[in-house]
Amino acid sequence: MSLSTYRQEQRADDAAKAEQRRLDRTAADERRADRLRAEDERAARLRQQARQDRDADRAARQARRQERAARRGEALTPERIYRTGTLGLVVASGLASLPAQVAHFVGISPMLLPIPFGVEGAAWVMSAGVAYADARQAPAWVRWMLRVLVAACAGFAASINYGYGQHLPGLSPADATAAGWGLAAVTVLGPVVFEIRQWVSTLAARDEQARAERKHAVRRRRDHRKVARVAKRLVSAAPFGTLAVEEAFGRAWSIVHGPGTVGMTPDLERRAVRSSTALREAQQPDAEDIGRRIRAGLERPQFVLPDTSNVVPLRPAKPQVANQVPPADEKPAKSRGRRPAPPRRRKGDSPRFHPAAKVAAADTARRPAVTANV
């Protein structure tokens, strides 16, 4: 090998090595770029997930804040405040009046301990009885009898507490009088506040019902002016208290519009008749549809119309299986222990039903049953 050839090969090797290093650097740069791109995408996903989590947390906090605000709004309504405050006053009245009664009767004799509980419990039970009577719409005398019992029990407890407060040791006469009147007032305060609460609730319910009735009456007079005028005249013409307003309105409706049912007019009656007629027609079989289906069945090539004897198929049908029993005039072949096989029916022995007969049978089955009025 000459020196020039050797140098050419060495230069070629150096060029190949340089090209390989260049390719390696390019591949390394691409891998580094891919790695950096993947890290950037992962960081972007993490930032997006963190943003979504922050948005979700913010929405959850807002939802909880709104829920708390809604609960506060429901809890701070005037009705709830009034009811809850009344119950608080009732509890405070019981806690203030009962110990004085217990101390008074136990100071007389320990055997008298059940008396204050009985008196105070009777007052509250009778108060609850007034509320129950109002809810069940009991007669007025029942409610007033219960109120009298409540006043008697509360008054007796107030007198006991007044006497106990005036004889408290270590107080001046003015302070003793103030303590007595205070105990007596707080004893009566609970039943009185509870009874006022019941009155307010009953009156509010009655006012709401009366308001709804007034709205209905105004709407009726606005929508049916002629009927309302005729009904008013009928009520004024009848003796006092003999004709109710609803009955008069029903009569006036039949006078003005004709139908005896309140709310129905001749136009509505005609619409009702048309609707019922359309329903009956929809339930009846469609003659045109039946004829069209029968004609479509007649166009099929495998059958013809039935005659008086039988249906004649266009394509040959299988004959009936012949009886394998020989005629009576022929002597059967003698065989020991064997009997002739009975005839068998196979698929295709009988002709098929015509499509027209199938259509007619299906329409007859779908037709609603009609019951004759006797």
Stockholm file with secondary structure:
# STOCKHOLM 1.0

chainA/1-374         MSLSTYRQEQRADDAAKAEQRRLDRTAADERRADRLRAEDERAARLRQQARQDRDADRAARQARRQERAARRGEALTPERIYRTGTLGLVVASGLASLPAQVAHFVGISPMLLPIPFGVEGAAWVMSAGVAYADARQAPAWVRWMLRVLVAACAGFAASINYGYGQHLPGLSPADATAAGWGLAAVTVLGPVVFEIRQWVSTLAARDEQARAERKHAVRRRRDHRKVARVAKRLVSAAPFGTLAVEEAFGRAWSIVHGPGTVGMTPDLERRAVRSSTALREAQQPDAEDIGRRIRAGLERPQFVLPDTSNVVPLRPAKPQVANQVPPADEKPAKSRGRRPAPPRRRKGDSPRFHPAAKVAAADTARRPAVTANV
#=GR chainA/1-374 SS CCHHHHHHHHHHHHHHHHHHHHHHHHHHHHHHHHHHHHHHHHHHHHHHHHHHHHHHHHHHHHHHHHHHHHHHHHHTSHHHHHHHHHHHHHHHHHHHHHHHHHHHHHHHCGGGTHHHHHHHHHHHHHHHHHHHHHHTTCCHHHHHHHHHHHHHHHHHHHHHHHHHHHTCTTCCHHHHHHHHHHHHHHHHHHHHHHHHHHHHHHHHHHHHHHHHHHHHHHHHHHHCHHHHHHHHHHHHHSCTTTSCHHHHHHHHHHHHTCCSSTTCCHHHHHHHHHHHHHHHHHHSCCHHHHHHHHHHHHTCTTBCCCCSSCCCBSSCCCCCCCCCSCCTTSCCCCCSSCCCCCCCCCTTSSCCCCHHHHHHHHHHHHSCCCCCCC
#=GC SS_cons         CCHHHHHHHHHHHHHHHHHHHHHHHHHHHHHHHHHHHHHHHHHHHHHHHHHHHHHHHHHHHHHHHHHHHHHHHHHTSHHHHHHHHHHHHHHHHHHHHHHHHHHHHHHHCGGGTHHHHHHHHHHHHHHHHHHHHHHTTCCHHHHHHHHHHHHHHHHHHHHHHHHHHHTCTTCCHHHHHHHHHHHHHHHHHHHHHHHHHHHHHHHHHHHHHHHHHHHHHHHHHHHCHHHHHHHHHHHHHSCTTTSCHHHHHHHHHHHHTCCSSTTCCHHHHHHHHHHHHHHHHHHSCCHHHHHHHHHHHHTCTTBCCCCSSCCCBSSCCCCCCCCCSCCTTSCCCCCSSCCCCCCCCCTTSSCCCCHHHHHHHHHHHHSCCCCCCC
//
